[in-house]
Amino acid sequence: MHVDTGIMSGSDIVAAIALGARFTLVGRAYLYGLMAGGREGVDRAIQILGSQVVRTMKLLGATSLEELNPSHVTQLERLVPRPR
């Protein structure tokens, strides 16, 4: 499985992998970087995503992608209200 939409940050990448994705596509971040600074902008966008992935994994206490699982993903209740 892969995720091809909605990836805006490194934490989105980590969440997708924790939920079973083998990889994600980062077209939007790539395009924003390209528009902002050409090739250097793309390089910087990828660098930012990479550092966000590392930070998110450290905050989760995970040392490898293989350790990630659905229990690492939470959703704010205000975004998805519980049925009553």
C-alpha positions in Angstrom: 0.0 0.0 0.0 1.1 3.6 -0.6 -0.3 7.0 0.2 -0.6 9.5 -2.6 -2.4 12.4 -1.1 -2.5 14.6 2.0 1.1 14.3 3.0 2.1 17.7 4.3 4.6 16.9 7.0 7.0 14.3 8.3 4.4 13.3 10.9 2.0 12.5 8.1 4.6 10.2 6.6 5.2 8.5 10.0 1.4 8.1 10.5 1.0 6.6 7.0 3.8 4.1 7.6 2.4 3.2 11.0 -0.9 2.5 9.4 0.6 0.1 6.9 1.9 2.2 4.0 5.2 0.9 2.5 5.9 4.4 1.1 4.3 7.8 0.6 4.4 10.3 -2.2 5.2 14.0 -1.3 4.2 15.8 -4.5 2.7 18.9 -2.8 5.8 19.5 -0.6 8.0 18.9 -3.7 6.0 21.5 -5.7 6.0 24.1 -2.9 9.8 23.7 -2.7 10.1 24.0 -6.5 8.0 27.1 -6.7 9.8 28.7 -3.8 13.4 28.0 -4.8 13.8 25.8 -7.7 16.0 22.7 -7.2 17.4 24.2 -4.0 13.9 24.6 -2.7 13.1 21.0 -3.5 16.2 19.9 -1.7 15.3 22.0 1.3 11.7 20.7 1.3 13.0 17.1 1.4 15.4 18.0 4.1 12.6 19.5 6.2 10.4 16.4 5.7 13.3 14.1 6.7 14.0 16.1 9.9 10.3 16.0 10.8 10.2 12.2 10.4 13.2 11.8 12.7 11.7 14.2 15.3 8.3 12.4 15.2 9.9 9.0 15.6 12.0 10.3 18.5 8.9 11.6 20.2 7.2 8.2 19.7 10.2 6.4 21.1 10.6 4.4 17.8 14.1 3.8 16.5 13.1 2.2 13.2 10.2 2.3 10.7 9.6 -1.4 11.4 8.7 -0.6 15.0 5.8 1.6 13.9 2.2 0.3 14.2 -1.3 1.7 14.3 -1.1 2.2 18.1 1.4 5.1 17.3 -1.4 7.0 15.5 -4.0 9.0 17.4 -6.6 11.4 16.2 -7.9 14.5 18.0 -11.5 14.0 19.0 -12.4 17.4 17.8 -11.5 16.4 14.2 -13.5 13.1 14.3 -16.4 13.4 16.8 -17.6 10.2 18.4 -21.1 9.1 17.6 -23.5 9.5 20.5 
